Amino acid sequence: MYGTMEEGEYKFQQVDLPDDDCFCSQVEFNGKTDTLFFNDGVRRIDFILVYEDEDKKEFEKRHTFARQKRRREYFEASLMKMGLELEATRSVIDENLMFVKVHMPWDVLCTYAEVLHIKLPIQPNDLSSRPSLWRYVSCVTKPFYPDEKLIHKETDYFTAPFEKDRLEYFCIKDRDIFFTPAMRSRMAFYILSRAPYEIRGSIKKFGITKLLDSGVYKGAYPLHDCRFNVESIESDCPNERYLLFQEWAHPKSFYKMQPLDLIRKYYGEKIGIYFAWLGFYTLMLAVAAVVGLGCFIYGYKTQETSTWSKEVCDPEIGGKIVMCPQCDKDCKFWRLNSTCEASKVKETVPYSTCGKCFRLFFPASFHIFQIMLILASVVAITIYRLAAFFAFSTKLRTEDLKELEPLKEYVTPQMATAVTASLISVVVIMILNMLYERVAIWITDFELPRTRTEYENSLTLKMFLFQFVNYYSSCFYIAFAKGKAVGFPGQPVYLLGKYRNEECDPGGCLIELTTQLSIIMGGKAIWNNIQEVLFPWLKNLYARHCSGQSVASDKGCPRWEQDYRLQSISKLGLFYEYLEMVIQFGFVTLFVASFPLAPVLALVNNLFEIRVDAWKITTQFRRMVPEKASTIGAWQPILQGIAILAVATNTMIIAFTSDMIPRLVYYWAFSVYPYTENYSNTMTGYINSTLSIFNISDFSEESRPLSPLLTWAHTIFCL
């Protein structure tokens, strides 16, 4: 359903339906592997249709394919009645496969160029442009741009929507190249999406997408113009795919600017806008990355000079402060200086700035189901965190962890719990993502949107809301819920009446939030790259193995058969690419006050992401059908909403999660006379001022430690 809808409403084009037998001609392959034309060498191939010859099926199964054959023949006859020219060629590898080449004559091109309002050049742009300041440093920046000898600068034209009756106003130097291959394939797909294949009474069934879904055709795609790593031997081939690979998708060109004009020309406006937006977003990340890296370096360099860290680590201060057990019965007393290294790490994180009712009921109920499922996963991981924290508290406070040198200073119960819970969260998130994707698509299909734009917007909103809660729920829990309702020694607060609420590290919850963010961001990036690089490559390798072909056999295969062995593009197109970047944008902005290195990690990931996406669509996938676009669609308001929410979340992190404000209050108000004996502002004594005294004789029977060590035999108070 998704692929048959077009942007906006349209009137179905009236055509003369086939009333007699009308079949495309069948020819033998002429041996020209790089050709982009029919066997006559004149008519250009604008689209390829692939089907299995029903006459080659087993005799017992032929009757089951008779209906498919009738639909296919009716569809091809409809295409020819609509003005398209077809030519069929049998596969040189698998005799069961047939490839139908589709060509659009000049008159048909002109008709549908006007229908689609395609803008075409009317005259060269003769307006003088303002000289760029970059021209003075062109000798320095030139290596960072694609080779001008290979990718020539496009001539700038004034354009206007095409009108068939005003051909004399357009710059038509050569009819064969006036419409680019991307334009031709876009118009061809427009016709294929509207050609009827079956009529029963007043019901008219049409569209190539439905024929693909029902198995009538095995594939439908425009052709790449050449192999990605070898130039075409045809003299009139532009070799644009080869140029894009060499100057854009190849790993050696990772430092070069993107050839956006060529990307747009070859893949269409929608692909071009995505890579332009991704490049701009990555460039803006560079500024945030510099600031975040500067904050991190400053915090790392000044950690040894921090007054409160010195007090925690001082044997005479932190070493003499006995802390109360952090769980009931099994946990031990512990000294504050055992968190010495964690308090220093904390300082490396600066606080920088049946009908309609039936259709309505089911989507709402599924939304509720998804929310409950997410909440269940959050509660489950929270319970795990509590159980794991108690276990780690029992072991790590008493055992000498010589095998963990030199990391044992960092291995606190809070840190061990945070790391293991974060790893489990990543696994749960990836599993739930697969479920949410299926449910979101099912709900959107069930709503029956009228147009493709409505479908994309509806699906975008649902998927983002699911992913938002799935990815960020654990981070919001640590930032704003953990450690806020723990009670006090002797009278703790319990979750579900059984599990004692976990506390933050004495240094605060920010280090745990940082750990959670870094593990989820890293795990997400690794998994996405595996999906985008490894899976398509393995699928293509497996397909070659099953067909008994090798890379060397491409030399004897025609262009259309080589492309058929590549992966087909998902119906959702760039949806997952945008979703990945928007979720990343949320990590970078929503919690940057806790994790200033997030922009740095995002910048490094995106530098690879641009080239990975380029390599993927250039080498591993069939050529995409070009689509018209002027913006990034529904993602723009979502990004704006995240940016607004980020202001609130970072403000609350600084105000409520961090102890920045208590420190400032102590420094300016309570560190001087009459509260202390100091007459100048200082942070000395801050740690002691944040603790309260508890008499261990007031422990309840449910929380009293079972077997205190001899070390604590004379302990009367804990904090």
N, C-alpha and C positions, 0 to 999 in steps of 0.2 A: 504494500500500500504506500509505503513511504516514498518509493522511487517514482511513482506514477503521478505525483502531485507537482504542480509547478507554482512558482511564486505568483500570487495574485490570482484572480479569477480569469477565465478565458472562455471563449466561445469555440466549441468544437468545429474544426474545419470540415466543411462539407466536401465529400469526395464521391466520385462515381465508384460504387462498389463493384467488385468483379462479378460479372454475370456469365463468364465463360472460362474455360481453362486458360490459365495464364501462368506460365512457369518460367523461372530464370534459366538461362543457358548454363550448361555445364561444360567446362573446358579442362584440359590437362595442365598441370603445372609446367611453365615454360623454362624452368631451371634458373631463373633470375632470383636469387635469394634475397637481395636487398631492394627489390622493386617495390614501389608504393603505388603501382598502377595496375589496371586490368591487363590482360594478355596483349591487348592492342598497343600498350605503351602510351596511350593518350589520356584515357579517363582515370582520374585519381581515385584511390580508395579512400572513402571518407568514414567508413565504419565496417566492422566485421561481425558477422553472426555465425555461431558454431552450433551444429546439431549432429546427433548420431543418426546415420541412415537407417530408417526403419526396415528397409528391405534386407539389411544385413543381419537383422535379429534372428534368433532361433525361430523356427517355423511355429513352434507351439506358442510363442509369445507375441507373434506378429499382430494378432487380433487386438491385443491390449494396447498396442501403439497406433492402431488405425485412427483413433480420435486425435492423437497428437499430430499425426501426419496431415490430417484434414485441416487442423488449425494452422499448422505451419504453412501449408500451401495456400490457404486463404489469406494468411497474413502477408506472405510474399507477393501474392497477386494484388493485395491492397496497396502495398508499397509501390508496385509498378504503376498501378492506376493513379497514384498520387504524384507520379513523375520521376521516381527514383529508378535507377538502372542497376540490375543485379547480375552477378556472375559467380557461379559455384565452382569450387575446385576441391577435389578429394585430397585428403591428407597424404603426405608422403611417408608418414610413420605408421599411422593407424588407419587402415582402410575403412573403418566404420565411421570415421569423422568426416564431416563435410564443412567447408568454410565458404560462406556466402559473402562476397565482396559487394559493398554498397557504394554507389556513386551518385552525386547530386549534380545534374546538369546546370548550366548557367541560369536558365529561366527559373528553375526551382530555387536556386540559391538567392536570386533577387527577390523572389516572392517571400521567402521565409526570413530573409534579412530585414525586410520591411515589417513583417509580422512581429519579430522579436525586437524591433527598434535598435538594431545593432549600429553603433556609431562607427563611421568610416571616414577616411581623410578626404577633405575637399580642397585644401591647398596647404603648402608648407607654412609654418609659423615664421613670419618675417618680423616679429616684434623683438627688439633687442632686450636681452635680459641683463640684470645687474651683475657685474663681475663678482665672483665669489672671493672672499678673503683667503680661502684655502689655496688659491692659485699660487700664492707666494711660498707655500711649503709643499708644492706638488711633487718636488723631487724626493721629499721624505715620505709622503703618503702614497706615491705611485705603486710601490710594491704591495700595498694592502688592497689594491683594487684588481679586478679580473684583467687579464691580458687583453689590451685593446686590439691587438693583432688578431685575436681569436674571436672575441665578442665585440663586435663593432657597435658604436653608439647609434641608437635608433634616431631616425629623423623625426623631428617634432612637427606634427601637423595640427591644423584646425580640423575638427571633426564635427559631424552632424549625423543624426539618425538617417539611415538609408531610406530612400524613396525610389521606387522602380521607375517612376515617370520622370525623374530628374537625373538620369545617368550622366548627362553632360556636365553637371556641376561637381562630380566626384573625380578624383585623380585615379583614373583607370588606365594604367600603362600596359598592363597585361592581365587579361581576364583570368588566366590560370592561377595567378598569385595575388589577385586583388583581395579575395577572401582568404585569410590565413587558415592553415589546417585546423587550428583550435576553433575558429568560427564555423568551419564546415562541419566538424564533428558535433559541435553543439546544435547546429540546425538539423543534422541528421538524427540526433537523439530526440529532438523535439518531435520530429515526424514519427519515429519509431514508437514513441510513447503514446501516440494518438491513432495509430493505424489499427483498424478493427481486425480481429481474427476469428470472431464467431458472432452470429446474429441469430437470436431465437425470439421470434415474434417482435415485441417492442424492446427487448433487452439487447443491448449492443455491448459486447465485451471487446476491450481494446487495450493495447499497451504491451511493450516488450518486457516490462518488469514482471507481469503476471505470467507470461510465457516462460521466463527464466525460472520463476518460482515453481511452476508446474512441471518443469523438466522438458518442455518442448524444445528449448534451446539450452545449450550448455554454457554459452558465453556470448557476451555482446560488449564490444569495446572498440575504441579508436586505436589506430596503430601508432607505436613509437616509430620515429623516422629512421632509426638505425640501431645498432647494438651500442650499449653504453660504453664499452671499452675499445671499440674498433670503428673507424670511420667507414661510411658506406662507399661502395665502389661506384655507385650511381653518380654521375656528374652533376645532376640537378638536385641532389639531396642536400639540405642545409645542415645536416648533422647536429642539430640543436641538442639532442639528447647527449651526444658525445661531449659537446662543449659544456653542458651543464655538469656532467660528471667530472670533467677535468678541472673546471674552474670553480666548482661549487660543492659537489658531493664528495669529492675525493678527500681522504684525510689530510693529504699534503696541503690542501687549500683552506685549512681550518681558520687561518688568520686573515683571510681575504673577506672583503665586503661582498654581500650577496648581489648577484646580477638580477635585480628585481624586474627590469624590463624584459629580459629573456624568460624569466620564470613566468611572468604574466602572459607573454606571447605564447609560450609552449603549453602551459597548464591552465591558463584562464585567470580571470580576475579573483576568484575566490581563493585559489591557492596562493596567488601573488599577495593578496591582502594578509593572509595568515602569516607568511614569512616576513612581510614588512612589519607587521605588528610584533612578531616574536623578536625580530632584530631590534626594534625600538625599545621593547620591554627589557631586553638584555642590556642594552646600552644604559638605560636608566638604573638598572641594578648595579652598574659599575659605581655610580655615585654613592648609593647606599652601602655597597660593599666596602668602599674606602673608609666611610665613617664608622661602620661596624667593626672593621679590622683595627682601626685606630683606637676605638674604645676597648677592644679586647687586649691589645698590646699594652695600653696604658694600665689597665687593671692587672695584667700579669706582672708588669714591671714594678708596680707599687704594692703588691700583696705583702711583701715583707715589712713594709712601713706602716701597715694598718694597725692602729692602736688596739682595736677590739680583737683582732687575730692574735696579737702578741699576748693579750690577757688570757685568751683561751688556751694558748700553747704554753704559757708560763707555768712551770711546776709549782710555783708558790701561789698562783691564783687559780688557774683552771685545774691544776693537779690536785688541789685541796677541796675543790667543789664536788661534792658527791651528788649525783643525779639519781632521781627515783627510777625504779624499773619501768620499762615502757610497755610491759604486758603483765597479765595477771599470773601470779604464782611461780611460773617457770623462769621468768626473766630475773636478772641480777641487778644490783646497784652498779653504777659505772661512774667514772670520773669525766668531767667535762673536757679535759685535754685529750681524750681519746678521739675527739672530732677535730683535732688541730688542723690536719691537712684539708679536711672538707671545708673548714671555715676559710682557709686561704683560697681554695678553689672558688668559693662563693665570691671572693673579692675580684676574681677575674671576670665577673659578669656585672659590669657597671649598670647603673640604673639610668640609661639614656631614654630619651623621649619616643424491569420488564417493558420497559419503556424508558422515558426520561428519568424517572425516579430511580429505576434500576441502575441506569448508567451513572447516576450521581452517587448512589449509595456505595457501589463497589469501589470506586476510586477512593472515597473517604475512608471506607473500612480498611482498605489496604494501606493507606497512609497511617492510620492508627496502628495497624499491625506492624508496619515498619518501625514506627517510633517505639512501640513496646519491645520489639526485637532488639533495637539498639540499646534501650534502657536495660534490658536483660543482660546484654553483653557487658555493659558498663558495670552493672551490679556484680556480675560474675567475676570480672577482673578486679573490682574493688575488694571482694571477699578474698580472692587469691592474694591480693596485696596484704591484707590483714593477716592471713594465715602464714604467708611467707615471711612477713615482718616479725611475727612472734618467733618463728623458727630461727631466723637469722639472728634475732636478738639473743636467743638462748645460746646459740653456738658461738657467734662472733665475739661476744663480750667475755667469754671464758676461755676460748681456745687460743693457743699461740699459733698464728698463721704464718709459720716460717716459709712454707712452700709458696706463699704469695708475695714474698719480698721482690721488688721494693714497693709493691702496690698495697700492702696491708694497711697503710695509713688511710687509704681512700676507701677500703672495703668496710664500710659501716653497714649496719642493718638497713638503714634507709636507702643507701646507694645500691646495695645488692637487690633489695626489693624493687627499686625503681628500674634497674636495668632488665631484670627478668620479666617484670610486668610489661615493660615497653616492648620487649621482643614478642611476648604473647599477643600484645595489642596489634602489632604489625600483622601477625598471621591471621588474627580474627578479622582485621580490617580488610585484608585481601580476599578472605572467604566471603564476607558479607558484600563486598563490592560486586562479585559475580551474581549474587542473588538480587541485589538492588537493581542491577542493570536489566535483568530479565523482567523484573516486576515493573520497573518504570516504563520499559518499552511496551509491555502488555497493557498497562493502564492507558498509555497514550494512544495505542491502537484502538483500544476499546472506546475512547472518547470520540473517534472518527473526526479529526480536525478537517476543515474544508480545504485548506491549502497546505502546501509544503512549508511555508513560513510559519503558519500556526502550529504545525506539527513540531518543527524544530524548536520553537519557543516553549511549547508545552513540555517537551521532553527535556530541554535544557534546564528549566526550572525544577522539575522533579528530580533529575539526576543530581543537580547541584545541592539541593536540600538534603537528599540522602547522604551524599558524600560529605557535606558539611558536618552533619551530626556524627557520621561514622569516623571521620578523621580527627575532628576537633573535640569530641566529647571528653576524651581522657585528659586532654590538655586543659580544658575548662575546669574539670574536676580538680586537678592538681593546683591550678592557679587560684581558684576561688572557693573551693569546698574543703579540700584536705586541710586538716589541722585547725579548722575553725570551730569545731564542736567536739572537743576531746575531754571536757570536764577537768578534774584535778585529781592528784593522787589520793587514793582512798575512795573516790566517788567518780569513776570514769563514765563516759557515755558509750553505750553499746549500740551497734547496728544490728537490726533484726532481733534484738534482745539477747544476742549470743556473742557477736564479734565486737571487740573493743575497737573503737575508732582509732585509726593510725594517726600518729603525730608527725609533724615536720621535723627535720633535722634541727638541732639547736641553731644552726646558721640560717634556717629558713627553708621554704619550699622551692625557691627559684632554681637551685641546682638540680632538683629533681625534674622541674619543668623543662630545664635546658636539656637534661638527659632524654626525656621523653620526646622532645622536638627533634633532637639530632638523630635518634634512632628511627623515628617514624619517617622523617625526611629522607634519611639515607636508605632505609629499606624500601620506601616507595620508589626512589630513583633507580635503585638496582633492579627491582622487579619490572618497572616500566621499560628499562633498556633491554632486559631479557625478552620481554614481549615484543618490542619493536624491532629488535635486531636478530636475535637468535631464532625465534619462532618462524618468521617468514623465510629465513635462510634454510632452516631445517625442513620446512614444508616443501620448498622448491627442490631441495636435494632429494627428499623422499619421492616426490613426483617424478623426478628424472630417473631415480632408481627403479620405480615401479614400471615406467615405460621402457626401461632398458636403454635409455639414451644417456649420452654424456655431453659435456660442454663442447667437445670437439664436433659433435654431430650437428651443432647449430649451423655449421658452414654449409650444410646441404639442405637446411630447412628454410622455407620461405619466411618472410618477416612475420606474417600473421600467425604462423605455427609456433614460432619462437615466443611471441607474446602470449599465446594461449597457455603455455606452460608456466607463466608467471602467476603470482597470486592476484586474485581479483580484489578490487577495492570494496571495503565495507559500505553498506548502504548509508551508514551514518557519516561517512567521509571523514572530515576533520573534527568531528564532534569530540572524540577522545583526546585529540591533541590539545584543543582548547580547554577541556575539562582538567587535564593534567596541569596545565599552566595556571589555571585559575585557582586550583587547590594549592599549588605552590605559592602563588601570590598571597593566599591566606596565611600560610605558615610564615612568610617573610614579614607581613605587616601586623597580624593580630597579636603576636607575642614577641616582637622584636625587642621590647624593653627587657625581656628575660634572656633572649638569645640573640645578641647583636651579630653573631657570625652567620645567622640564617641568610642574609643577602649574599654573603661570600659563597656559601654552598650552592645557593640558587644560581649565582652567576657562573660558577664552574659547570654546574649541570647544564645550563642553557647553552653554553658554548659548545658542548657536546650534542645537546638536543637538536640544535639547528642542523648540524652536519649529519646526525643520525637520521632525522626526518628526510633530509635531502637525499641521502644514500638509499634510504628505504624506498621512496617513491620513484627514484630514478633507476634503480637496479633490480628491485625485488617485486615490484608491482606493475600491473598493466597500466597503460596510460589512463589517467582519470578523464572523465567527461567534463570539459570546461563548463563552469557555471558563472553566472553574472552575480556580482556582489559589490556593494559600495561601503559597507561597514562590517564589523565583526558580529553584528546581530545582537541577540539577547545577552551575550556575554558582557557587553559594555555596561548596562545598568547593574549587572551582578558585581562587576569590578568596582563600580562606584559605591555600591552598598558595602562591600568588604572594606573599602578605604574608610568610609564613615564609621563602621563598626570598630575598625582598628584604633581609631582615636579613643573610643570609649574603653576598649579592653586594655590598652597600654596605660591609660590614665588610672584604671582600677588596679592594675598590677603594681604600679608605682605607689598608689595610695593605700592599698589594703594587703597585697601579697608581700611586697618587700617591706623592710623596716627602714626605708629611707627617711620617711617622715618622723618616726620615733627617734631616729638618730639626730635629725636636725633639731627636734624639740629638746632632746637632752643636751645637745651641744650649745644651743643658744639660751636655754632657760634653766636647766637643772644641773649643769656642770659647774656652776659658779655659786658663790656665797648668796643666800644663806643655806642652800641645800648641800653644799660641800664646802670644804675649806679652801678651794681654789678661787682665785680672783681673776683668772683668765679662762676663756673658753677652752675646753679640752674634751676629748673622748675617753679619758681615763675614768674607769669606774662604770662605763656604760654596761658591760656584760653583767656585772653584779646588780645593777639597777633593774635589769629586765627579769630577774629571777625572784621567786618567792620561796619561803621556808615551809617545810612540811614535817611534822613530827611523825616518825615511822610507827609510833604506837597507835596512831589513828587509822592505820590500814584496816580495811574491812577484812573479814575472813575470806571473802571471794577473791581479793586481790593481793593479800599478804604474800610475800616471797616465801617459798617452802623451805629452802635450805640456803640461807645466806652464808657466804664464805667467811672464813676467819678474819679476812682483811677488814670486814665491815662489823666486827664484833662490838666495837665501841661506838658505832654510828647511831646517833640519836635523831638527826635531821637529814633530810634530803631536799633537793630543789627541783 
